[in-house]
Amino acid sequence: MHIAIVTGASSGIGRAAAFRLIRDGWRVLGVGRDSAALEAAGREAGPEFVPLQADVTAADAPREIVTAAVRLGAPVAGLVQAAGIIGSGASDATSDEAWDAMFAVNVRAPFRLLREAAPHLVEARGAVVNVSSVTGLRAFPGLASYCSSKAALDHFTRAAALDFAPKGVRVNAVNPGVVVTNLHRRGGMDEDKYAAFLAHARDTHPLGRPGTPDEIAELIAFLLSDKSGWITGETIAIDGGRHLTCLR
């Protein structure tokens, strides 16, 4: 058995990825800020889901997370970085604080955790999957800091893939379109606006619907598996064709 660290594991894509990896035989250290949600996930997933309450932006978080994973007693061979935030704001209407908070979670935290986990991933010849967004591949109005953070995460993915390839570690990213999670609600959308947003997604995604966390989890599981052993440095759109369209 191998250990996978999954951040953002209390909900959405991170939670779905943790459950999917357990079905593949992984033991998962599920990291999140919501301890109650993590405990609920653990009750549903069973003993192979080990919850760890942590804020990925905290100064000591990388060491705390990796230490907890190592203590589980098996090789740390997988890292799924699904923790993320979203927020709206045009380029001329985004504060320094909002910009910095976006990059702290979406870029700086994944960089720091990968750096801390690197020796263990190298020893296990493991794999990393960063959860990015279609906004890393294409720009959208009113999302200046979010688009920029995800584009930075994508390029970090490519740079890290080159750094770790000689060491046998693969690094890829998945780039979802609109997925039905709590992300946008936590970003400030009320229920009416979120319902309208999902309805609009039927028009903006060529396949005519938003995605599900389980669909993204399937791709994450593939990228951590030996079946993807010759894939690294990729930022893979899984977005119902959204990245193919013009602004609308």
C-alpha positions in Angstrom: 0.0 0.0 0.0 1.1 3.5 -0.8 0.2 6.9 0.8 -1.4 9.7 -1.1 -1.6 13.2 0.4 -4.8 15.0 -0.8 -5.4 18.6 0.2 -8.8 20.1 0.0 -10.1 16.7 0.9 -13.1 17.8 3.0 -15.2 18.6 0.0 -15.6 18.8 -3.8 -12.9 17.5 -6.1 -10.4 16.8 -3.3 -13.0 14.6 -1.4 -13.9 12.8 -4.6 -10.3 12.2 -5.4 -9.6 10.8 -2.0 -12.5 8.4 -2.2 -11.4 7.3 -5.7 -7.8 6.7 -4.7 -8.9 4.5 -1.8 -10.8 2.3 -4.3 -7.5 1.9 -6.2 -5.8 0.7 -3.0 -4.2 3.9 -1.7 -4.3 5.0 1.9 -5.1 8.7 1.9 -4.1 11.5 4.2 -7.0 13.8 3.7 -6.1 17.4 4.5 -8.6 20.2 5.0 -9.6 23.2 7.2 -13.1 21.8 8.1 -12.5 19.2 10.8 -16.1 18.2 11.0 -16.3 17.6 7.2 -13.1 15.6 7.3 -14.4 13.4 10.1 -17.6 12.8 8.1 -15.5 11.9 5.1 -13.5 9.5 7.2 -16.7 7.8 8.5 -17.9 7.3 5.0 -14.6 6.3 3.4 -13.4 4.0 6.2 -10.0 3.6 7.9 -8.0 4.2 4.7 -9.0 7.9 4.9 -6.9 9.5 7.6 -8.1 13.1 8.4 -5.7 16.0 9.1 -7.1 19.4 9.9 -4.6 22.0 8.6 -4.5 25.4 6.8 -2.2 24.8 3.8 -1.1 28.5 4.0 0.3 28.2 7.6 4.0 28.5 8.0 4.4 25.0 9.5 1.8 23.3 7.3 4.1 21.5 4.8 6.1 19.9 7.5 3.1 19.0 9.6 1.3 17.4 6.6 4.3 15.4 5.3 5.3 14.3 8.8 1.7 13.0 9.3 1.9 11.1 6.0 5.2 9.5 6.8 3.9 8.4 10.2 1.3 6.2 8.4 4.2 3.8 7.7 4.1 3.3 3.9 5.8 5.1 1.0 4.4 8.5 0.2 3.9 8.1 -3.5 1.1 10.5 -4.4 0.3 14.2 -3.9 -3.0 15.7 -5.0 -3.2 19.4 -4.5 -6.9 20.2 -4.6 -7.1 23.0 -2.0 -8.0 26.2 -3.7 -10.1 29.4 -3.5 -11.9 31.6 -6.0 -12.8 35.2 -6.0 -14.1 37.8 -8.5 -12.6 41.1 -9.3 -11.4 42.9 -12.5 -7.8 43.9 -12.9 -8.6 47.5 -11.8 -10.8 46.4 -8.9 -8.7 43.8 -7.1 -7.0 44.8 -3.8 -3.5 43.8 -2.9 -4.9 41.7 -0.1 -7.3 39.8 -2.4 -4.4 39.2 -4.9 -2.1 38.0 -2.2 -4.7 35.7 -0.6 -5.4 34.1 -3.9 -1.8 33.4 -4.6 -1.1 32.2 -1.1 -3.6 29.3 -1.4 -3.5 28.6 -5.2 0.2 28.9 -5.9 2.4 29.4 -2.8 0.9 26.5 -0.8 1.2 23.9 -3.6 4.8 25.0 -4.2 5.7 24.7 -0.5 4.0 21.3 0.0 5.6 19.8 -3.1 9.0 21.0 -1.9 8.5 19.4 1.5 7.2 16.1 0.1 9.9 15.9 -2.6 12.3 13.5 -0.9 9.6 11.0 -0.2 8.1 11.3 -3.7 11.5 10.8 -5.2 12.2 7.7 -3.0 8.8 6.2 -4.1 9.1 7.4 -7.7 5.7 8.9 -7.2 3.4 11.4 -8.9 1.8 14.7 -8.3 -1.4 16.1 -9.6 -2.2 19.8 -9.2 -5.9 20.8 -9.5 -5.9 23.9 -11.7 -8.7 25.3 -13.8 -9.8 26.2 -17.4 -9.0 29.7 -16.3 -5.3 28.7 -16.2 -5.6 27.9 -20.0 -7.9 30.8 -21.0 -8.5 34.2 -19.6 -12.0 35.4 -18.4 -13.1 38.9 -17.4 -13.7 39.8 -13.8 -11.4 37.0 -12.5 -8.0 38.7 -12.7 -6.4 37.2 -9.6 -8.0 33.7 -10.0 -7.0 33.4 -13.7 -3.5 34.6 -12.9 -3.1 32.2 -10.0 -4.1 29.2 -12.0 -1.9 30.2 -15.0 1.0 30.4 -12.5 0.1 27.0 -11.1 0.1 25.5 -14.6 3.5 26.9 -15.4 4.8 25.7 -12.0 3.5 22.3 -12.9 5.6 22.3 -16.1 8.7 23.6 -14.4 8.4 21.1 -11.6 7.9 18.3 -14.2 11.2 19.1 -15.7 13.0 19.4 -12.4 11.6 16.0 -11.1 11.7 14.0 -14.3 15.3 12.9 -13.9 14.3 11.7 -10.4 11.4 9.6 -11.6 8.6 11.8 -10.3 5.8 12.9 -12.6 4.0 16.2 -12.2 0.7 17.0 -14.0 -2.3 19.3 -13.6 -6.0 18.9 -14.3 -7.9 21.9 -15.6 -11.6 21.6 -14.9 -14.4 23.8 -16.2 -17.4 24.5 -14.1 -17.8 21.6 -11.6 -20.7 21.3 -9.1 -18.9 21.9 -5.8 -19.1 24.4 -3.0 -16.2 26.4 -4.4 -18.2 29.3 -5.9 -20.5 29.5 -2.9 -17.5 29.9 -0.6 -16.2 32.5 -3.1 -19.3 34.6 -2.3 -22.1 33.4 -4.6 -25.6 33.2 -3.0 -27.9 30.3 -4.0 -29.8 32.2 -6.6 -26.7 33.4 -8.4 -25.1 30.0 -8.2 -28.2 28.4 -9.7 -28.1 30.9 -12.6 -24.3 30.2 -12.9 -24.9 26.5 -13.3 -27.7 27.1 -15.8 -25.4 29.4 -17.8 -22.8 26.6 -17.8 -25.1 24.6 -20.1 -24.6 27.2 -22.7 -20.9 27.9 -22.2 -19.7 24.3 -22.2 -20.0 22.5 -25.5 -21.1 19.3 -23.9 -24.0 21.1 -22.4 -23.5 20.7 -18.7 -21.2 21.3 -15.8 -19.0 18.6 -14.6 -19.0 16.5 -11.4 -16.2 16.0 -8.9 -16.2 12.2 -9.6 -15.3 12.9 -13.3 -12.3 15.0 -12.3 -11.3 12.3 -9.7 -11.2 9.7 -12.4 -8.6 11.7 -14.3 -6.6 12.4 -11.1 -6.5 8.7 -10.3 -5.3 7.9 -13.8 -2.5 10.5 -13.6 -1.3 8.9 -10.3 -1.4 5.4 -11.7 1.2 3.5 -13.6 -1.1 3.7 -16.6 0.0 7.3 -17.1 3.7 6.4 -16.6 4.9 8.4 -19.7 2.9 11.5 -19.0 4.4 14.5 -17.2 4.2 18.3 -17.4 0.7 18.2 -18.9 -2.1 20.6 -18.0 -5.1 18.6 -19.1 -8.5 20.3 -19.9 -11.4 18.3 -18.4 -14.1 20.9 -19.0 -16.7 19.7 -21.4 -15.0 21.6 -24.2 -15.1 25.0 -22.4 -11.5 25.9 -23.3 -12.3 25.5 -27.0 -14.9 28.3 -27.1 -14.8 32.1 -27.5 -15.9 34.5 -24.9 -19.7 34.2 -24.3 
